[in-house]
Amino acid sequence: MFVFSNLIFGVARVLDAVLNLYFWIVIVSAVLSWVNPDPYNPIVRILRNLTEPVFYRVRKWIPFTYLGGLDLSPVVVLLAIQFISAVLVQSLYQFAVTMR
């Protein structure tokens, strides 16, 4: 049973790391949108390719995220990441600990 517990604990750690990394990618992308960087820069293209599909879905599902020229979809994504981290990752951690 300890192998399954360690597996769940490992999945929780990886999920937590991925969510944390994507959290910072969203923040960097939002900050870059304020300064209007060169769209042909490879780093900017990677950041846009990682975040724009998610932002597009948020804008599509929640139409009030774009208010008066201010795009609030990164804020919604950041809140969703924090919610997933608080609920799902912590639940996986607790489940792994109770299995030991």
ABEGO torsion letter per residue (X at the ends): XAAAAAAAAAAAAAAAAAAAAAAAAAAAAAAAAAAGBBAABAAAAAAAAAAAAAAAAAAAABAAABBGGBBAAAAAAAAAAAAAAAAAAAAAAAAAAAAX
